[in-house]
């Protein structure tokens, strides 16, 4: 991983969209940092499309699409995208996402099994606002159960026939062959008019955890905030760049580098 300060002026000039994870990428201890939110506004004002790509639920994505200065938001690890068009909230579901009601019953059953198998594991408090996935909390609220347990929970969910990813706070499990990357690519091409195959360097992605790995692998311009180093041993495909600062401070640092290059400073 190179320092984000090594981003070249040529690469910066070609960037049209900044994609980013939410938890522990623009937040710290669950709070959206002032520096990170200001950075999103600065990118928006500079004409750069901002797109959160998150494991967070549909309910959160509705608010984010409406109230943040973003072009849209990809939620529940790629199940859907929400965005505003002509003052109205629009959304599309990933073609591989299953029928929501049917999958909800299966995920509720999986949740009961997981809680029985792993004492101390919790259903995430935002589960009520989800449509397509199960969020199992190992670190969002105390006590932090650790990455070793999170990995075992992931393996347990996969053995039950789901896809599963470890974030910095949750293990997310879902049915359907989609992920953050595939839905982000759909959003880029359908809504922003950016072909990620033809123009992969038009995008830079910021993330912090193993569930961001498909994005790290796919795009040539990716950046981990410094706390991604916590997961270095779990990442086969690390980000291209890394910030000096962790959490949302690192995101703001990376955005500042990009904006300064765009302004020719």
N, C-alpha and C positions, 0 to 999 in steps of 0.2 A: 504494500500500500504506500502510495506517495502522499506527501502533504498536499492538501487542497490548494495551497499557495503555488504549487507547481502547475496548476491548470493553465494551459496556454491561451494567449489572447485569441488565436484562431479558433480554438474549440469554444471559447466563451461566446464569440461573435455568432456562432452557428446555433446556439441554444435557443429554442423557442418555448420549451416547457420544462418546468421544475416539478418533478413528482417526489413525494415524500411520505414516509410512514408518520404516524402520530405519536403513539406512546413511546416515551423515552428518546424520540427523535426531535420533536418540537416541544415536549413537555419535560418536567422533572418532578418527581414525587406526585405525579398525577395532575400537576398544574400546567396549563399552557403558559409558557414564559412570555413576558412582555417583549423581550428581544426577538423571539421567534415570530411572534404575531406581527411585530413591526417589519420584520424581514419579508413576510408574505405580502404585506401591504406595499412594501418598496418594490418587490418583483412585479406585482400587479400594476403599479403605476408606471413601471418601465416597459410594460407591454408583454411581459412573460406570463404565460398561462401556468397557474399553480394548481396542482391536482394532488390532494391527499390520497394515498393508497393504503388502506388500513384494514385491520381485523375487527374494527368497531362496528356496532350494529346499525341496522337500517334507521332506527329512531335518531341516533346521533347524526347519521349521514343526511337525513332530511334537514336538520338544523344547520349543519355545516354548509350544505349547498345553498341554503337560503341566506345565511348571515355572514359567512366568511368571504373575503375577496378572492374566491377561487373559481376556476373554470368548471369544476365539478369534483366529485369525490367517488372513488371506488371503495366499496365497503364489503365487510364480511369475507375478507380474503379473496375477493374477486367474484362474488355471487352477482353483483349488480353495480351500476353506476347511477348516481343522481346528479342532476345539473339543472341550471335555470336557463330558460329560453323565452324571451319576450315576456318576462315577468311571471312566468309559470314554472312550477317545478316539474321536471320531466325525469324519467328513469328508464333504463332498460335492464333486463335480466340477462345474465350470461346464458347462451344457448344450451350449455351443459348443466345448468342449475336444475334440480328436480322440482317437482310440485311442492310448494311450501308446506301445505297442511300435512301431506303424507310424510314428508321428511321430518316434520316437527315431532310426530309421535315416535319415530325411530330414534331421534336424538334424545328425547326425554328418557327413553328406555336405556340408552347408552349412558346417559348421565347418572342414572340410578346405579348401574353396574359399576361405573368408575368410582363413585363415592363409596360404594361398598368395598371396592378393592384397594383403595388408597385413603386410609384414615387421615383426616385433616384437610383433604382436598375439598374445594367449595365450587358450587355453581356460581359463575360470575354474576355480580349484581345487575349487570346490564343485559342479562339473558332475556328478560321480558320484552326487550326492544329488538330482538333478532328474528330474522325470517328463515335463514338457511343453515345456521351452524350452531354448534354447542361450544360455549366458552367455559373452560374449567380453570378456575383461579388458583394459581399456586404462589403468586407473588404480589398481586395488586393490593390485597389487604393482608394484615398480619395474621398469622406468622408467615414469613417467607419459607416455603418448603424446599427451595433449592432446585438447581438445574438437573441434578441427577434424577430426582423424582419426576420432574417435568418430562424428561426423556422417556422414563418408564411409562408415564401416562400416555405420551404420544404413541409409543409402541403398542400399548394396550388398545388404544382407539383404532390404530391401523389393523390390528389383528381382528377387530370387530367389523372390518370392511369399509372403514372411512378413510378419507385423506385426513392428515393431522399435521399441524405445525406448532412449533414452540415459539411464542413471542417473548418479550421481556416480562410479561405478567401472566399470560394465559397459555393454555394449550387449546387450540381451536381444532374442532373436528367437524367434517362435513361430508356429505354424499354428493357425488358429481365431479366430473373431470375438469375442474377449473382451478385457477389460482390467481394470485394478485397480478402476475404478469399477463396472462391471457386476457383478462378483463381490461387491464390498463392499455393493452395494445388495441383492443376494440374501441375503447374510449378515444384514444389518440387518433385513430383513423376515422371513426364515424363522426365524432363531434368536433375535434380540433383540426381535422384535415391534415394530420401529420402521419405519413406512412412510416411506421417504425422499422420496416424492412428496408425501404429505400433510404430513409434518413435517420438512422439510429443515433447519430451524434447531435440530432436536434433536441435530444432529451438528456437531462441529468436527473438521477434519482438519489435521494438521501434516505438512509435507513440505519437500523441499529441492531437487528437481531436475526436469528436463523430463518424466520418466516419471510425475510426480505431477500433470501438467497436467490430465488428465481430472477429477481430484478438485477441483483449484482451480477449474475451469470450472463444475462441477456444483453445488457446495455454496456457500451464501451466507456461511458461517462457515468460513474456512480461514486458516491461518497458516503462513508460511514462516519457518524459522529463518534467521538473518542470512546464512548462506552461500548462500542461494538467489539472492542478488544476482549471484553468479558467472554465472548462467544467464539474467539479466534479458533479454538480447537474443534469447534463444531461446524465451521464453515469450510466446505470444499472450494467455494468460489467467493472469496472476500471482495469487498469493494475496491475500485481502482484507487480512490483517494481516501484520506482520513483527515479529520479536523484535529486541532490541538485540544479543543474544549469538548466536554461531553454534553449530552442531552440537547435541549433547545439552544443553549449557548453555542454549541458546535454548529448547529444548523444556521444560526445567525452569522457565525464566522464564515461558513462556506458561501452563504448568499452574498455577504459583503465582498468576498473575493470576486465572485461572478459579476456583481454590479459594478465594482471598480473597473474590471476589465472591459465591461460593456461601455462604460463612460470614458475609456481610454486613459484612465489614471494609472 
